[in-house]
Amino acid sequence: MTLEKTIYQGPYIHSTSQTELDYVERAQIGVNEDGKITFINQDFTSTLPKGWGNAKIIKLPEPGFFFPGFIDTHIHAPQYPNAGIFGKTTLLDWLKKYTFPLEDSFSDLKKAQRIYNQIVSRTLSHGTTTACYYATIHVPATNLLADICGKRGQRAFVGRVCMDQSVDLENPDFYRDASAEASVESTKQCIEHVKSIDPRYDLISPIITPRFAPSCSMESMRALGKLHRETGIPVQTHIDENKPEMDLVKETFPDAPHYAGVYDSAGLLTSKTILAHCVWLNPEERRLIKERDAKISHCPASNTALKSGCAPIRQLLNDGLTIGLGTDVSGGYTPSILAQCREALFVSRFRAMNDGDEAALSVEETLYLATRGGAKVVGLEDRIGGFEVGKDWDAQFIHLPAVKDDDEFDQLTGPAELFGHEDWNDKIEKWVCTGDDRNTHAVWVKGRLVHVKNGVKF
């Protein structure tokens, strides 16, 4: 899609390091016809580069700012209708009671279309410009999800879930791949479909997706590892989410030294692997993950909702591991990465009560995980995650309303309100701790406007 040269004027904020945010109040950001940042001026009076005098100008209304698009490194698209529904379950019984029956119904493409359209629209409305989606075992529905992401303009990694293990403990009879061969062949079909709609994987990419080790035979995982090695297509899966799951891994793979060792022996633990949860990694696993340069998706809302545990993120960061945030819908109750920043903040403070103050994350660190950290997790740190020349314009327009001087109560704006005394640090903390999609007024992916709030005009 060819776009119009555009100059975005107004404040922008982004991470410059894991612990620091940069605030520029009167910036001009030039985005070319390919959706890439061509120049950044630090004030409105700077001379424009040659050829930009007649460019379209979008000036942010006050009070607002540009922020990089969020990156959701772990989300189950078909589970969205179950968001917020847990009952009294924990992970394994939750899968059987709620998740597998819902995912099985995606053989109905009309139902899949309705749900996938909604989750892509909803995540965009929350500022998610890149998402790592788990689909279902169904090839047509998985391909449909890729099509919808492409049509809506969301950057996405789309994976058909592989689960061929025939032992009843892992997969129900009504919902599993017929064999290891069928699992791999179906995955190849989805890869070919993505290649047909986006040959360079510029916006939509396939991702090899063994659901989790107990749901897959070693035969299928080794075949998927071979496919990963031959194609370079990334991998996503789960690891050490909760203790009954870990017991199941020991039972299913008794010769493996640990959970991470199962994936490693199959060739699935590499620098292009995204491991969700990592709540209970032991020191040996942490060393192996570091050695393989595999990446981690921290899913704090889901870990809490399913009573899985509180991941030791400070420890993992100190170990030098690469971490992003994931909503893990529908283990997580919301498709909002901003909410994951909030959850990560408070879960880390809970850990700090026992582990010491160092365990607590700062607001700045959670926003780093949501943007630059996530970009590293998905292998796109040279293209997304911040505002630099040469990067894609993946951005949000965030609006924090100022409280008016009259007595009228504004029912539409949400609780992230400004009273006039706040500096930029205060504003950001308010946004993270009280904000939601009502503050996300517009979203761009690679320069394309993919979401705009009703009534918002530039």
BAROMAR-479161 format. One line per field, with one value per residue (C-alpha): residue number from 1; residue in three letters; x, y, z. Coordinates in Angstrom, 1 decimal, decimal comma. Example, Ala and Ser with C-alpha at 12.3 -4.5 7.8 and 13.67 -1.06 7.14 Angstrom:
# BAROMAR-479161
k <- c(1  2)
r <- c(ALA  SER)
u <- c(12,3  13,7)
v <- c(-4,5  -1,1)
w <- c(7,8  7,1)
//
This chain:
# BAROMAR-479161
k <- c(1  2  3  4  5  6  7  8  9  10  11  12  13  14  15  16  17  18  19  20  21  22  23  24  25  26  27  28  29  30  31  32  33  34  35  36  37  38  39  40  41  42  43  44  45  46  47  48  49  50  51  52  53  54  55  56  57  58  59  60  61  62  63  64  65  66  67  68  69  70  71  72  73  74  75  76  77  78  79  80  81  82  83  84  85  86  87  88  89  90  91  92  93  94  95  96  97  98  99  100  101  102  103  104  105  106  107  108  109  110  111  112  113  114  115  116  117  118  119  120  121  122  123  124  125  126  127  128  129  130  131  132  133  134  135  136  137  138  139  140  141  142  143  144  145  146  147  148  149  150  151  152  153  154  155  156  157  158  159  160  161  162  163  164  165  166  167  168  169  170  171  172  173  174  175  176  177  178  179  180  181  182  183  184  185  186  187  188  189  190  191  192  193  194  195  196  197  198  199  200  201  202  203  204  205  206  207  208  209  210  211  212  213  214  215  216  217  218  219  220  221  222  223  224  225  226  227  228  229  230  231  232  233  234  235  236  237  238  239  240  241  242  243  244  245  246  247  248  249  250  251  252  253  254  255  256  257  258  259  260  261  262  263  264  265  266  267  268  269  270  271  272  273  274  275  276  277  278  279  280  281  282  283  284  285  286  287  288  289  290  291  292  293  294  295  296  297  298  299  300  301  302  303  304  305  306  307  308  309  310  311  312  313  314  315  316  317  318  319  320  321  322  323  324  325  326  327  328  329  330  331  332  333  334  335  336  337  338  339  340  341  342  343  344  345  346  347  348  349  350  351  352  353  354  355  356  357  358  359  360  361  362  363  364  365  366  367  368  369  370  371  372  373  374  375  376  377  378  379  380  381  382  383  384  385  386  387  388  389  390  391  392  393  394  395  396  397  398  399  400  401  402  403  404  405  406  407  408  409  410  411  412  413  414  415  416  417  418  419  420  421  422  423  424  425  426  427  428  429  430  431  432  433  434  435  436  437  438  439  440  441  442  443  444  445  446  447  448  449  450  451  452  453  454  455  456  457  458)
r <- c(MET  THR  LEU  GLU  LYS  THR  ILE  TYR  GLN  GLY  PRO  TYR  ILE  HIS  SER  THR  SER  GLN  THR  GLU  LEU  ASP  TYR  VAL  GLU  ARG  ALA  GLN  ILE  GLY  VAL  ASN  GLU  ASP  GLY  LYS  ILE  THR  PHE  ILE  ASN  GLN  ASP  PHE  THR  SER  THR  LEU  PRO  LYS  GLY  TRP  GLY  ASN  ALA  LYS  ILE  ILE  LYS  LEU  PRO  GLU  PRO  GLY  PHE  PHE  PHE  PRO  GLY  PHE  ILE  ASP  THR  HIS  ILE  HIS  ALA  PRO  GLN  TYR  PRO  ASN  ALA  GLY  ILE  PHE  GLY  LYS  THR  THR  LEU  LEU  ASP  TRP  LEU  LYS  LYS  TYR  THR  PHE  PRO  LEU  GLU  ASP  SER  PHE  SER  ASP  LEU  LYS  LYS  ALA  GLN  ARG  ILE  TYR  ASN  GLN  ILE  VAL  SER  ARG  THR  LEU  SER  HIS  GLY  THR  THR  THR  ALA  CYS  TYR  TYR  ALA  THR  ILE  HIS  VAL  PRO  ALA  THR  ASN  LEU  LEU  ALA  ASP  ILE  CYS  GLY  LYS  ARG  GLY  GLN  ARG  ALA  PHE  VAL  GLY  ARG  VAL  CYS  MET  ASP  GLN  SER  VAL  ASP  LEU  GLU  ASN  PRO  ASP  PHE  TYR  ARG  ASP  ALA  SER  ALA  GLU  ALA  SER  VAL  GLU  SER  THR  LYS  GLN  CYS  ILE  GLU  HIS  VAL  LYS  SER  ILE  ASP  PRO  ARG  TYR  ASP  LEU  ILE  SER  PRO  ILE  ILE  THR  PRO  ARG  PHE  ALA  PRO  SER  CYS  SER  MET  GLU  SER  MET  ARG  ALA  LEU  GLY  LYS  LEU  HIS  ARG  GLU  THR  GLY  ILE  PRO  VAL  GLN  THR  HIS  ILE  ASP  GLU  ASN  LYS  PRO  GLU  MET  ASP  LEU  VAL  LYS  GLU  THR  PHE  PRO  ASP  ALA  PRO  HIS  TYR  ALA  GLY  VAL  TYR  ASP  SER  ALA  GLY  LEU  LEU  THR  SER  LYS  THR  ILE  LEU  ALA  HIS  CYS  VAL  TRP  LEU  ASN  PRO  GLU  GLU  ARG  ARG  LEU  ILE  LYS  GLU  ARG  ASP  ALA  LYS  ILE  SER  HIS  CYS  PRO  ALA  SER  ASN  THR  ALA  LEU  LYS  SER  GLY  CYS  ALA  PRO  ILE  ARG  GLN  LEU  LEU  ASN  ASP  GLY  LEU  THR  ILE  GLY  LEU  GLY  THR  ASP  VAL  SER  GLY  GLY  TYR  THR  PRO  SER  ILE  LEU  ALA  GLN  CYS  ARG  GLU  ALA  LEU  PHE  VAL  SER  ARG  PHE  ARG  ALA  MET  ASN  ASP  GLY  ASP  GLU  ALA  ALA  LEU  SER  VAL  GLU  GLU  THR  LEU  TYR  LEU  ALA  THR  ARG  GLY  GLY  ALA  LYS  VAL  VAL  GLY  LEU  GLU  ASP  ARG  ILE  GLY  GLY  PHE  GLU  VAL  GLY  LYS  ASP  TRP  ASP  ALA  GLN  PHE  ILE  HIS  LEU  PRO  ALA  VAL  LYS  ASP  ASP  ASP  GLU  PHE  ASP  GLN  LEU  THR  GLY  PRO  ALA  GLU  LEU  PHE  GLY  HIS  GLU  ASP  TRP  ASN  ASP  LYS  ILE  GLU  LYS  TRP  VAL  CYS  THR  GLY  ASP  ASP  ARG  ASN  THR  HIS  ALA  VAL  TRP  VAL  LYS  GLY  ARG  LEU  VAL  HIS  VAL  LYS  ASN  GLY  VAL  LYS  PHE)
u <- c(0,0  1,4  0,9  1,2  4,2  3,2  4,7  3,5  3,7  3,5  5,0  6,5  7,7  9,6  12,1  15,8  16,9  15,3  15,0  14,6  12,0  12,7  10,2  10,2  7,5  7,5  8,7  8,2  8,4  8,5  7,1  7,5  5,3  6,5  5,6  9,1  10,5  12,6  13,5  12,9  13,1  13,2  11,1  8,5  10,9  13,5  14,0  12,2  14,3  14,1  10,9  8,8  7,4  4,1  3,7  0,5  0,7  -1,0  -0,8  -1,8  -4,5  -3,5  -3,1  -1,8  1,4  2,8  3,9  5,3  2,8  2,5  3,8  1,8  4,2  1,6  -2,1  -4,6  -6,9  -9,7  -10,0  -11,2  -14,9  -13,7  -11,8  -12,6  -14,1  -12,1  -14,5  -12,6  -10,1  -6,3  -4,4  -5,0  -8,6  -9,3  -8,0  -10,4  -13,4  -13,2  -10,5  -10,4  -14,2  -14,1  -11,1  -12,6  -15,6  -13,3  -14,0  -17,0  -15,4  -18,4  -17,8  -14,0  -14,5  -16,7  -14,3  -11,1  -12,4  -13,3  -10,0  -7,9  -10,1  -10,0  -6,3  -5,7  -8,1  -5,8  -2,7  -1,3  0,4  2,2  0,7  2,0  -1,2  -1,9  -4,8  -6,3  -5,5  -7,7  -5,8  -8,7  -9,4  -5,7  -5,4  -8,4  -6,8  -3,7  -6,0  -7,9  -4,6  -3,4  -6,7  -6,9  -3,2  -2,0  1,5  1,2  2,8  0,1  0,6  -1,5  -1,4  0,3  -1,0  -0,8  -0,1  -2,7  -2,5  -5,8  -4,0  -2,8  -5,3  -9,0  -10,1  -12,2  -9,5  -6,0  -4,0  -4,4  -0,6  2,8  2,9  -0,5  0,5  3,6  1,9  -0,9  1,7  3,3  0,0  -0,4  3,1  2,4  -0,7  1,0  3,7  1,0  -0,4  2,9  5,8  8,5  6,7  6,7  3,6  2,3  4,6  4,0  5,2  5,8  3,5  3,8  1,2  3,2  5,4  2,8  0,4  3,0  4,8  8,6  8,3  6,2  8,4  11,6  9,9  8,9  12,4  13,7  11,2  12,3  16,0  15,3  13,1  14,2  10,5  10,2  8,8  6,4  5,3  4,8  7,1  7,0  3,6  2,4  3,5  0,9  1,9  5,6  4,7  2,9  6,1  8,1  5,5  5,4  9,1  10,8  14,2  14,4  16,5  13,8  11,1  13,5  15,5  12,5  12,4  16,2  16,4  13,8  15,7  13,0  15,0  16,9  17,3  14,0  11,9  9,4  8,7  5,5  5,3  8,6  7,2  9,1  12,3  15,1  18,7  19,7  16,9  17,7  21,3  20,2  17,7  20,4  22,8  20,3  19,3  15,6  13,1  10,5  6,9  5,9  2,1  1,4  -2,4  -2,8  -0,2  -2,3  -5,8  -5,0  -3,0  0,1  2,5  4,5  7,4  10,7  11,2  13,9  15,9  15,4  16,4  19,5  20,3  20,4  17,3  15,2  11,6  8,4  4,8  1,9  -1,8  -2,3  -5,9  -8,0  -5,8  -5,4  -8,6  -7,9  -6,3  -4,7  -0,9  -1,2  -3,0  -0,1  2,3  0,1  -0,1  3,7  4,3  2,1  3,1  6,7  5,9  4,2  7,4  9,4  7,6  9,6  12,5  13,5  13,0  15,1  12,5  10,0  9,8  9,4  6,8  9,6  10,7  7,2  6,8  10,2  9,0  5,8  7,8  11,5  11,6  8,7  10,5  13,5  11,4  9,8  13,1  12,1  14,1  15,5  12,0  9,7  9,7  10,7  11,0  14,2  15,0  14,6  12,1  8,5  5,9  4,1  2,6  -0,3  -1,8  -2,5  -4,9  -5,1  -8,1  -7,8  -10,5  -12,6  -13,3  -17,1  -19,2  -20,1  -18,8  -17,4  -18,6  -16,7  -13,1  -12,1  -10,1  -6,7  -7,4  -5,1  -5,6  -2,9  -0,1  1,3  4,7  5,4  6,5  3,2  1,2  2,9  2,3  -1,3  -1,7  -0,1  -2,0  -5,4  -5,5  -7,3  -8,4  -10,4  -7,1  -5,9  -7,3  -5,5  -3,1  -0,8  1,1  3,8  2,3  -1,2  -4,0  -5,5  -7,7  -9,2  -11,6  -15,0  -15,1  -11,4  -10,2  -6,7)
v <- c(0,0  3,4  6,1  9,8  11,6  12,7  14,9  14,0  17,0  16,8  15,2  11,7  9,4  6,2  4,0  4,8  2,0  -0,6  2,0  5,4  7,1  10,0  12,9  15,3  17,9  19,6  17,0  16,6  13,1  12,6  9,3  8,4  6,6  3,2  3,9  4,4  7,2  9,5  12,3  13,4  17,1  18,0  21,2  22,7  25,4  23,1  23,2  20,4  18,2  18,8  17,5  17,7  21,2  20,0  16,9  16,2  17,4  15,7  17,8  16,2  18,0  18,6  16,9  14,0  12,2  9,6  6,3  3,2  0,5  -2,3  -5,8  -8,7  -11,6  -14,3  -14,4  -17,1  -15,5  -18,2  -18,0  -14,4  -15,2  -16,8  -13,8  -13,3  -16,8  -19,0  -20,7  -22,5  -23,9  -23,9  -24,5  -28,1  -28,4  -25,0  -26,2  -29,2  -27,3  -24,1  -24,0  -27,2  -27,2  -23,6  -24,1  -27,3  -25,2  -23,3  -25,9  -23,5  -20,8  -18,4  -18,5  -18,2  -15,1  -13,4  -14,1  -13,4  -10,1  -9,0  -9,9  -8,2  -5,1  -5,2  -5,5  -2,7  -0,5  -1,2  -0,1  -3,5  -3,1  -6,5  -9,8  -13,3  -15,3  -19,0  -20,2  -23,7  -27,0  -26,1  -25,0  -23,0  -21,0  -20,4  -19,1  -16,9  -15,3  -14,5  -12,9  -10,8  -9,5  -8,6  -6,9  -4,9  -4,0  -5,5  -6,9  -10,5  -13,9  -16,5  -20,1  -23,2  -25,1  -28,5  -31,1  -34,8  -36,5  -39,3  -39,9  -38,7  -36,7  -34,2  -33,8  -34,8  -37,3  -34,7  -32,1  -33,2  -33,8  -37,3  -38,0  -36,3  -36,4  -34,7  -32,1  -31,1  -31,2  -29,0  -26,5  -26,5  -25,7  -22,6  -21,5  -21,7  -19,7  -16,9  -16,9  -16,5  -13,4  -11,8  -13,4  -11,5  -11,8  -8,1  -7,8  -11,3  -14,1  -17,8  -19,1  -22,8  -23,5  -26,8  -26,0  -27,2  -30,3  -32,6  -32,0  -33,1  -36,4  -36,2  -37,3  -34,3  -31,9  -33,2  -32,8  -29,2  -28,6  -29,7  -27,5  -24,6  -25,2  -25,5  -22,4  -20,1  -19,6  -18,7  -20,9  -20,2  -22,4  -22,6  -23,6  -24,0  -22,2  -24,1  -27,1  -29,7  -29,0  -29,5  -32,8  -33,8  -33,1  -35,3  -38,1  -37,7  -37,3  -39,1  -39,1  -35,3  -33,4  -30,7  -29,0  -26,8  -29,9  -31,4  -28,5  -28,4  -32,1  -31,5  -28,5  -26,1  -24,0  -21,4  -17,6  -17,5  -19,3  -17,5  -19,2  -18,1  -17,8  -19,1  -18,9  -21,8  -22,1  -23,8  -22,5  -25,1  -24,1  -20,4  -21,1  -23,2  -20,6  -17,9  -20,1  -20,7  -17,0  -18,0  -15,3  -15,0  -13,8  -12,6  -13,0  -11,6  -11,4  -15,0  -16,3  -14,7  -15,6  -19,3  -19,3  -20,4  -18,2  -14,9  -15,1  -13,7  -11,1  -9,2  -12,4  -13,2  -9,7  -9,9  -13,2  -11,3  -12,9  -11,1  -10,5  -9,0  -9,0  -11,2  -10,9  -14,7  -14,3  -16,0  -17,2  -13,5  -11,6  -8,7  -8,1  -4,9  -4,8  -1,6  -3,7  -6,2  -3,3  -2,6  -6,3  -6,7  -3,7  -5,0  -8,6  -7,6  -5,5  -8,5  -10,5  -7,6  -8,2  -11,5  -11,0  -7,5  -4,1  -4,9  -7,4  -4,5  -3,3  0,4  1,9  2,7  -1,0  -2,3  0,1  -1,1  -4,7  -3,7  -2,1  -2,6  -5,7  -7,2  -6,1  -8,1  -11,1  -11,2  -10,5  -7,1  -4,7  -3,1  -2,2  -1,5  -0,7  2,9  6,1  6,2  7,0  3,9  2,2  1,6  4,1  1,7  4,2  5,2  8,6  8,6  11,2  12,0  14,3  17,4  17,8  20,8  23,7  23,3  21,0  18,6  15,0  13,6  10,0  9,1  9,8  7,2  7,6  8,6  12,3  15,3  18,1  20,4  19,8  16,7  16,5  14,0  11,3  11,7  11,6  8,4  6,7  7,8  6,3  3,0  2,6  4,0  4,1  1,9  1,9  5,1  6,9  5,2  7,7  6,4  3,6  3,3  0,2  0,8  4,3  3,0  4,3  1,1  2,4  5,7  6,4  7,6  11,4  11,9  14,2  15,6)
w <- c(0,0  -1,0  1,6  1,6  3,0  6,5  9,2  12,7  15,1  18,8  21,9  21,7  24,4  24,0  25,8  25,4  27,7  30,0  32,7  30,9  28,8  26,5  26,3  23,4  23,6  20,2  17,7  14,0  12,7  9,0  7,7  4,0  1,5  2,7  6,3  7,5  9,7  7,5  9,9  13,4  14,4  18,1  17,6  15,3  14,0  12,5  8,7  6,9  4,6  0,9  -0,7  2,5  2,2  0,8  3,0  4,9  8,5  11,5  14,6  17,9  19,9  23,5  25,8  23,9  22,8  20,4  21,9  20,1  19,3  21,8  21,0  22,4  22,4  23,4  22,7  21,8  19,3  19,3  23,1  23,1  23,8  27,1  28,3  32,0  32,5  34,8  37,2  39,9  37,5  37,2  33,9  33,0  34,0  32,5  29,2  29,3  30,6  28,6  26,0  24,0  23,4  22,2  19,9  18,5  17,2  14,8  12,2  11,6  9,5  10,0  13,8  13,3  11,1  13,7  16,6  14,7  13,3  16,9  18,5  15,8  16,1  19,8  20,1  17,6  19,7  22,7  20,7  19,9  16,5  16,6  17,9  18,2  17,7  18,5  16,3  16,4  14,7  11,8  8,6  7,0  10,2  10,8  7,3  7,8  10,9  8,7  6,1  8,6  10,2  6,7  5,8  9,1  8,8  12,1  12,1  13,2  13,7  13,1  14,2  13,7  17,0  16,8  19,3  18,2  21,5  21,8  25,6  27,1  29,8  27,1  24,3  24,1  21,5  19,8  19,4  18,3  15,2  13,7  13,7  13,9  10,1  9,8  12,4  10,4  7,0  8,3  9,6  6,2  4,5  6,8  6,0  2,3  2,7  4,6  1,9  -0,8  0,9  2,1  0,3  2,3  5,6  5,8  7,9  8,4  9,3  10,1  13,4  14,2  17,3  19,3  21,9  24,8  25,2  26,8  23,9  21,3  20,6  20,4  16,8  15,9  17,9  16,2  12,8  13,7  14,9  11,5  9,8  12,0  11,1  7,4  7,0  9,8  10,7  14,4  17,1  20,0  22,8  26,6  29,4  33,2  33,6  36,6  38,7  37,7  34,0  35,0  36,6  33,4  31,5  33,8  33,3  29,5  29,0  31,9  30,3  29,8  32,4  32,6  30,6  28,6  27,8  26,0  23,5  23,2  22,3  19,5  18,1  19,2  21,6  19,6  19,3  17,4  20,1  22,2  25,6  27,3  31,1  32,5  36,1  37,5  35,6  37,5  37,4  34,8  32,5  32,8  31,8  28,8  27,7  28,0  26,1  23,3  23,3  23,4  24,3  27,1  27,1  30,5  31,0  34,5  34,3  33,2  35,7  38,4  37,1  36,8  40,0  38,2  40,1  40,0  37,5  38,9  36,2  38,0  38,3  34,7  33,6  35,8  34,1  30,8  29,3  26,7  27,8  26,4  27,6  26,6  27,3  27,0  26,3  27,6  30,5  30,7  31,1  28,8  25,4  26,6  26,8  28,9  31,5  31,4  32,2  35,2  36,2  35,7  37,9  40,8  40,5  40,8  43,9  45,4  44,8  46,4  49,7  50,0  47,6  48,5  46,9  43,9  42,6  41,9  38,4  37,6  35,3  32,8  32,8  32,1  29,1  27,8  28,0  26,1  23,3  22,8  24,8  22,8  19,5  20,5  21,5  18,0  16,2  14,9  17,0  13,9  12,7  15,6  19,3  19,3  17,2  15,2  11,6  9,5  11,7  10,7  12,0  14,4  16,8  19,1  19,8  23,5  24,9  28,6  29,2  31,4  34,0  33,2  35,5  35,3  37,4  34,6  34,9  31,7  31,5  28,3  29,1  31,7  34,9  33,5  34,1  34,5  37,0  35,8  38,3  36,7  35,0  32,3  34,7  36,6  33,3  32,3  35,7  35,6  32,1  33,0  36,3  35,3  31,5  29,0  25,4  25,9  25,9  22,6  20,0  17,0  15,9  13,0  11,7  9,1  8,5  7,9  10,1  11,4  14,3  15,1  17,9  17,0  16,7  16,6  13,9  13,2)
//
